[in-house]
Amino acid sequence: MLNSHTLRQIWLIIEQTHTRLLLELSDSQLVAQIQQQLEAEIFIPENELNAARNYLQSRIPLIRDTAQGRLAFSIDSCF
């Protein structure tokens, strides 16, 4: 199970990741990219790392929807 600090860190990484990257990477590449950034930012034990990977895999549609929304907002803001 993920603790609240790790969950916040995951979503902070997602928010800081370039929108196009979130949309263009394959599912496995996206999970690996976020996991790599998470490991670089905080110490995370192996069991929690596995939980984070499973969490990310289950949230891929939400991550991509969020990125689509950011992309649409940035396009709409240009006009």
N, C-alpha and C positions, 0 to 999 in steps of 0.2 A: 504494500500500500504506500502511496506517495504522501509525503507530508506537505503541509500548506506552503512551506518555503520553496520546495521543489516545483510545485504546481505554479506558483507565482513566477519562478524563474523560467519555466518552460514558456509561459505565455508572454513574458517579457522578451524572450528570444524570438518568438514568433512575430511579435509586434515590431521588432528591430530588423527582422529579415526582409530583404527587398521583396516587394510584392511579386514581381515577375519570377523570382526564384521559387517562391511558394507555389506558384501556378505551373511552372515548367518542369520541375523535377519529378521523376517518377515517385510513386509512393515510398518505395524502399530508400531511394536517394533522399527524399525529404526527411524521413525518420532518422536516417544516418546523419544528415546535416545538423538537425536540431540536437540530436544526441551528442554529437561531437562538440557543438558549442556549449551544451550543458556541462559536459565533462571538463571543458576548459575553464568554466566559470566557477563551478562549485565541486567540492569533493562529494562523490555519490557512490555509496556502497553497491556492490554487484547486484544484490537482490532488489535494491531500489532502482537501479539502472534498468533491470529487466521490466520492472513495473512501469517505468517511464516509457520504455519502448512500446509496451503493450498499450499504454494510455495514448501515446502518439498515434499508433496504428488505428486505434478505435476512433480517434478524433480527426483523421485526415479530411473527411468531408467538411467538418466544421472549420478546419484550418483553411481549406481552399475557399469555402464560402466567405470567410472573413477577408481573405485576400481579394476575392472578386469584389466585395463591397468596398474595400480600400481603393481598388483600381477604378471602379465606377465613380466613387466620390472624387478622386483626383481628376478624372476626365471631366466630370460635371463642374468642378471648381475652376477649370480652365476657361469655361465659356461665360 
